[in-house]
Amino acid sequence: MKPEPAPKVPGTTEAERMSNALRMVLTVSKGDLLKEEARQKRTREKKRGKKPT
């Protein structure tokens, strides 16, 4: 099994490319977080069964 090639990361030097790559990995948009939280909430409700109110 072959590993996937490294993604293209902007930067002119090795250190700049590394910094940009880390920023891309560690920075998550608020929209993505909200989508993930909503998905997890739906999964939890499905598992437990929604309680009638």
C-alpha positions, 0 to 999 in steps of 0.5 A, a space after each residue: 500500500 502506497 502512502 498518499 503524496 504530501 499536500 501542496 503547502 504554500 511557502 518559500 522556505 522549509 520553515 515557512 512551509 512547516 509553519 503554514 502546514 501546522 496553521 492549516 491543521 490546527 486552525 478549524 473554522 467555527 462553521 466546521 465546529 458547529 457542524 460537527 457538534 450538531 452531528 454528534 448531538 444527532 447521533 447521541 439522540 438517536 442512540 438514546 431515543 428522543 424523550 417526549 416533552 
